[in-house]
Amino acid sequence: MNTEEIVFQPSDWVPNNQRFPVLIYKDALPIGASSADFETLFAANGWTGVWKNGVFDYQHYHSGAHEVLGVGRGSATLLAGGPEGQPIEISEGDCLILPAGTGHQNLGCSWDFEVVGAYPEGQHADIQTAAATSEMLAMISSLPVPVTDPILGSSASLVESWR
């Protein structure tokens, strides 16, 4: 598994998160793994609110939760980091961990694209499509580092990188 870290500065109305980098895990699960495998792994590592779907085709962010996205099927190009962010190519088996405040948008995907999403225990995602208020910025900056990495468990990349 290859890991990449990207820190995004604020982009237009999207605050992003200067404290924690976006983590990209290429080939987090082997070819042939399924959405169910991501669901099981996220739950086993304490990430909750597990859902399965796609990624919105408009720029948005979450002020109340960090988010993990595991690609169970297909492929997509996501624009991470707001309107002036960076396109990221993801495909089956890849995983993105987006710290709260990080903008993301689906720019295009295969017909079978499916992601599994989840959040650290106790955090709840909201969908924000406008500039953050001072209260939202305070919430984003106050969210703790998750206890576990959704893929690798307790002594892993996210836990080390975000501390």
N, C-alpha and C positions, 0 to 999 in steps of 0.2 A: 504494500500500500504506500503510495506517495502522498505526502502531505504538503500543502501550500498554505501560507498565511498572508492575508491582505488586510491592512488597516485603511479604511476609507475616511477621508475628511468630509465635513458637511458638503452636501451637493444640492444647490438650490434650496428647496424646502425640506429636504430629507436630512435629519440630524446625523445619521450614521452613528458609529460608536468608536471614539478615539481611544478608549481604554482597552478594549478587547478586539483582537483581529478576527476576521472571518476565517474559518478553517475549511479547507477543501480537502477531502479524503478521496483520492482517485483509487478505484478498485477496493473500496472498503469491504465489500462482500464479493465473493468470486462470481464469475459468469455462471448463470443458471440459478443464482439465488433469487428469491422472490420478495415481493412486498411483505408477505407474511414473515419472512426471515428478519426484515428490518423491524417489523412490529414487535416480534419476540425479543430481539436484541435491545431495542429501546426500553421496553418494559422491564427487562431483566436488569438494566442499568439505571433504573429509577426515573426514567423520563416518562411523563404522563400525558394525558389528553391526546393519545395517539389517534391520528386520522389518516385517511387515504383518499387522494384526489389528484389534482394538478396544482399549478401555481398560477395565481391571477395574472391576467395580461395587462395589468396596470401597475404602476409603481406604488408601493405601499411599504409600511414598516410596522413593527409592533413595539409599543412602549412598555408593555407589562410583562414581557417574557423574551428570553432567548429562544431560538427555534432551531431544530434539526430537521433537515430534509434528506431523506434517503431515496434514491432513485430505484424503484422496484422494477420498472419496465420502461423501455424506450429511451429517448434522448431529448434534450432541449438546450436552448441557449437562454440563459437567464442574465438580465442586466442587474448586477449587484452594485450597491453603493449609490443609488439615486440616479437622477436624470443624466448626470455627468460621470456615472460610474464606469464599470468595466464589464463587458460581456464575458460570461463564463460558460463554457461548453460542459455539459454533464450528461452522463449516460448510465445505463443499467449498472448497478453496483457502486456508484459514486455517492458521496454524502457531503452535504454542506452544513456547517454549523454557523448560524447567523446570530451575532450578539444583538440584543435589543437595540432598536433604533436604526438598524441596517436596512436600507431600501432594497427591494427586490421585485422583479417583474419578469414574466415569461415573454420573451421576444419571438418565440416560435418553437414548436416541438413536433415530434413524430406523433402519428395518430394514436399510438398505444402508450404514450407517456403517462406514467403514474408515479407519484411520490408518496412517501409515508412521512408524516410530520409528527413532532412531539415537542414537549416543553419540560424544563426541569420541574420537579415536584414543587408545588406551591405557587408556580407562576402561571399566569393566564394571558393568552394572546388577545390583543385587540387589533383591529385593522385601522391603521391611520393613513389618510390620504391627503393630509394638509400639514402645514408647518406645526412643529411641536410647541406647545405652551410651556411656560416655565415649570409648571407642575409635571408635565410629561418628561421634560428633560431631567428633572430631579428624580423621577421614577427610574428612567433609563440608567442614570449614573448610580443609583442606589441598589440596583439588582445585584445579588451576590453571584460569585462564581459557582457554577453547579458543583455538587459534591462528586459527580461522576461524569465521565465522557460517555456519550450515548452509544458509541461503538466499542471503545476499548476499556471501559470500566473506570476504576478509581485512580489508578496510577498511570495516567495516559496523557496524550497530547493536550487536550483541552484543559485539563486540570493543571498541568505544568505551564502551558502557554499563558493562561489567563490569570495565574497567580502572580 
